[in-house]
Amino acid sequence: MKKISIAFVAFLCFNQIASAQKTAQVKEVLDAEKDFNRVVAQKGIKEGTMAVVDADAIVFKPEPVTAKTFYASSPKIAGKLTAIPKIARISANGDLAFTAGSYAIKDNGTEDSEFGEYLSIWRKDAGGKLKLIFNINMQHPEPKEDQIVDFKEPTITPRINSKDPFNGRNIIITTDKLFNSSLSLSSLSAYKEFITLDGRYYFPGFEPIIGQDKILQFIGNQAINIEALNTGAGRATSGDLAYSYGKAKIKKGEITNNYNYVRIWEPDKSYKWNMLVEIFSPIEK
């Protein structure tokens, strides 16, 4: 009887560990965004966003500010929002995820429309529900081409680790600063070294640029110089997904403009962190 009891306890422990190590699925974050779109359609942009943001979520309007503060003091936002994710990832442990894609806001009164791209970062709260912690967007003319859809499942085995969602962020901050230093020397060389082959580049006024070759071609053709300063980062506890953010000055000829940036990072098989997505959002003077 004692042996049976011990075996039963061991079986329960094994099941608990297996459950804790169950790999998350990207469908979780896509469902979270689908719910967000549904709430926005019902309640409007302001109230819908307030319903899904985390307590310390940040939006760029244009300066970084907590979402709760911004929406609490802002009037009701008119228009119908349509957001369509085109790329999404979730960490193996499921505590960090992101979506990025196209959005359109149509004013029902004037029929005017705003088009652009957005990037949203999601983090699980204490109750295990994905909440929006970062949202940034940039505008461009009405798109002419459909984007490649890229939804991928985590590729590593989840680990039991600290519950701190920012565990390991210093590594990401160091990587981000290294990339920024490389930019000051040569933008082309920096992107060639750090951007993934299927990376995405969101630059205001342009449709998304997808793929390392096209990104390098764009930067070369635009002849831009970039200076960037990191202001923060976060990493999944399973160590397979991360983000960083900061400010950038982009110079083209004699004209310099200021931007916020957010980057998504993922490690390769050699544990080198590479940039999967970068988005710039203008800071108006």
C-alpha positions in Angstrom: 0.0 0.0 0.0 2.9 2.4 0.9 4.5 1.7 -2.5 1.3 2.4 -4.3 1.0 5.7 -2.5 4.5 6.7 -3.3 4.0 5.8 -6.9 0.8 7.8 -7.0 2.5 10.9 -5.6 5.3 10.5 -8.1 2.8 10.3 -10.9 1.1 13.5 -9.7 4.4 15.3 -9.5 5.3 14.2 -13.0 2.0 15.4 -14.4 2.5 18.8 -12.7 5.9 19.2 -14.2 4.7 18.1 -17.6 1.8 20.5 -17.4 4.2 23.4 -16.3 6.4 22.6 -19.3 3.6 22.5 -21.9 4.6 24.6 -24.8 2.5 27.6 -25.6 0.8 28.0 -28.9 0.7 31.1 -31.1 -3.1 30.7 -31.3 -3.2 32.1 -27.7 -2.0 35.6 -28.7 -4.0 35.5 -32.0 -7.1 34.8 -29.9 -6.2 37.6 -27.5 -6.0 40.0 -30.5 -9.3 38.7 -31.9 -10.9 39.4 -28.5 -9.4 42.9 -28.6 -10.8 43.6 -32.0 -14.2 42.3 -30.9 -14.3 44.6 -27.8 -13.1 47.6 -29.8 -16.0 46.9 -32.3 -18.5 46.9 -29.5 -17.2 49.7 -27.2 -15.0 51.8 -29.5 -11.3 52.4 -29.7 -10.8 54.1 -26.3 -12.9 51.8 -24.1 -11.9 48.7 -26.0 -8.2 49.4 -25.5 -8.7 50.2 -21.8 -10.3 46.8 -21.4 -7.2 44.8 -22.6 -4.2 46.9 -21.4 -2.1 45.9 -18.5 -1.8 48.3 -15.5 1.6 49.5 -16.6 1.1 49.3 -20.4 2.9 51.9 -22.5 1.6 53.6 -25.6 3.5 56.1 -27.8 1.3 59.2 -28.3 3.9 60.3 -29.4 6.0 60.2 -26.2 5.9 57.0 -24.2 3.1 57.2 -21.6 1.2 54.7 -19.6 -1.9 53.7 -21.5 -4.2 54.1 -18.5 -3.0 57.8 -18.1 -3.4 58.5 -21.8 -6.8 57.1 -22.3 -8.2 58.3 -19.0 -7.6 61.9 -20.1 -8.3 61.6 -23.8 -11.7 62.2 -25.4 -13.6 59.3 -27.1 -11.7 58.3 -30.2 -14.0 58.4 -33.3 -13.8 55.9 -36.1 -13.9 52.2 -36.7 -10.6 50.3 -36.2 -9.7 47.3 -38.2 -6.5 45.5 -37.3 -5.2 42.4 -39.1 -2.1 40.6 -37.7 0.4 39.5 -40.3 3.2 38.2 -38.0 2.9 36.7 -34.5 5.0 34.8 -32.0 4.6 33.6 -28.4 7.3 32.4 -26.0 7.5 28.7 -25.1 6.4 29.5 -21.6 3.6 31.6 -23.0 4.4 34.7 -20.8 5.4 37.0 -23.6 4.0 37.4 -27.2 3.6 39.9 -29.9 1.5 40.6 -33.0 2.2 43.1 -35.8 0.2 43.9 -38.9 -2.0 46.3 -40.8 -4.6 48.7 -39.4 -7.1 51.0 -40.8 -9.3 53.6 -39.0 -12.3 54.8 -40.9 -14.3 57.8 -39.9 -17.9 57.0 -40.3 -18.9 60.7 -40.6 -16.4 61.8 -43.3 -15.4 58.5 -44.8 -11.8 59.6 -44.3 -9.4 56.7 -43.6 -6.0 56.3 -41.9 -3.8 53.4 -42.8 -0.7 52.0 -41.2 1.1 49.3 -39.3 1.0 48.4 -35.7 3.1 46.3 -33.2 1.5 45.0 -30.0 3.4 43.2 -27.2 1.4 41.0 -24.8 2.3 39.7 -21.4 0.5 37.3 -19.1 -0.8 38.8 -15.9 -1.0 37.1 -12.5 -4.2 35.3 -13.6 -2.6 33.8 -16.7 -4.3 36.1 -19.2 -2.5 37.9 -21.9 -2.6 41.7 -21.5 -1.4 44.4 -23.8 1.8 46.0 -22.5 3.1 47.9 -25.5 1.4 49.4 -28.6 3.1 51.5 -31.3 2.0 52.3 -34.8 3.1 54.2 -37.9 1.2 55.5 -40.9 1.5 55.0 -44.6 -0.7 55.5 -47.7 -3.4 52.9 -48.5 -1.5 49.6 -49.0 -1.2 48.2 -52.6 0.2 44.8 -51.7 -0.8 41.9 -49.4 1.7 41.0 -46.8 3.1 37.5 -46.2 1.5 36.0 -43.2 4.0 34.6 -40.7 2.6 32.8 -37.6 5.1 30.4 -36.0 5.0 28.2 -32.9 7.8 28.3 -30.3 10.8 26.1 -31.3 12.4 25.4 -27.9 11.3 23.3 -24.9 9.8 25.5 -22.2 11.8 25.7 -19.0 10.5 26.1 -15.4 12.0 29.5 -14.5 11.5 32.6 -12.5 8.0 34.2 -12.9 9.6 37.6 -13.5 8.7 38.4 -17.1 11.7 40.7 -17.4 14.2 38.0 -16.4 17.3 38.4 -18.5 16.5 41.9 -19.8 20.0 43.1 -19.2 21.2 40.7 -22.0 18.7 42.3 -24.3 19.6 45.8 -23.3 23.3 45.0 -24.0 22.4 43.5 -27.4 20.2 46.5 -28.3 23.0 48.9 -27.3 25.5 46.9 -29.4 23.2 47.2 -32.4 22.8 51.0 -31.8 26.6 51.4 -31.6 26.9 49.5 -34.9 24.3 51.8 -36.5 26.5 54.8 -35.7 29.3 53.1 -37.7 27.3 51.7 -40.7 23.6 51.2 -40.9 23.9 48.7 -43.7 26.5 46.6 -41.8 24.5 46.7 -38.6 21.3 45.4 -40.2 23.2 42.8 -42.1 24.6 41.5 -38.9 21.5 41.7 -36.7 18.3 41.4 -38.8 16.9 37.9 -39.5 16.5 36.7 -43.1 12.7 37.0 -42.8 12.8 40.2 -40.7 10.2 43.0 -41.0 10.9 46.7 -41.1 8.2 49.2 -40.5 9.2 52.8 -41.5 6.7 55.7 -41.6 5.3 56.5 -45.1 6.2 53.1 -46.5 4.5 49.7 -46.7 6.3 47.0 -44.7 9.6 45.9 -46.0 10.0 42.1 -45.5 13.3 40.1 -45.8 16.9 41.0 -45.1 17.8 41.7 -48.7 14.9 44.1 -49.2 15.6 45.8 -45.9 19.2 46.4 -46.8 18.2 47.6 -50.2 15.7 50.1 -48.7 18.3 51.5 -46.2 20.9 51.8 -49.0 18.5 53.5 -51.4 17.2 55.9 -48.7 20.8 56.8 -47.7 19.8 57.3 -44.0 22.0 57.5 -40.9 20.5 56.3 -37.7 21.4 57.2 -34.1 19.5 55.3 -31.4 19.3 55.3 -27.6 17.9 52.3 -25.7 15.5 53.1 -22.8 14.3 49.6 -21.9 13.7 46.0 -22.7 12.0 42.8 -21.6 12.5 39.0 -22.1 10.4 35.9 -21.8 11.3 33.6 -18.9 11.8 30.8 -21.4 14.5 32.9 -23.1 13.2 32.6 -26.6 11.5 36.0 -27.2 12.3 39.6 -26.2 11.7 43.2 -27.0 13.6 46.5 -26.7 12.6 50.1 -27.2 14.1 53.6 -27.2 14.5 56.8 -29.3 16.2 57.3 -32.6 17.3 60.2 -34.7 17.3 59.5 -38.5 19.1 61.8 -40.8 18.6 61.9 -44.5 20.7 64.6 -46.2 20.3 67.8 -44.2 17.0 66.7 -42.6 16.8 65.0 -39.2 13.7 63.5 -37.6 13.0 62.0 -34.2 11.4 58.6 -33.7 10.4 56.1 -31.1 11.5 52.5 -31.9 10.4 49.1 -30.7 12.3 45.9 -31.7 11.4 42.2 -31.4 14.3 39.8 -30.8 14.7 36.0 -31.0 17.7 33.8 -30.5 19.2 31.5 -33.2 20.6 28.0 -32.6 23.9 29.5 -31.3 22.0 31.6 -28.8 22.8 34.9 -30.6 19.9 37.4 -30.4 18.7 38.6 -33.8 16.2 41.2 -34.7 12.9 39.9 -36.2 10.9 43.2 -36.3 11.6 46.9 -36.0 9.1 49.7 -36.1 9.7 53.5 -36.0 7.0 55.9 -35.0 7.6 59.7 -35.5 7.9 62.1 -32.6 6.4 65.3 -33.9 8.2 68.5 -33.0 
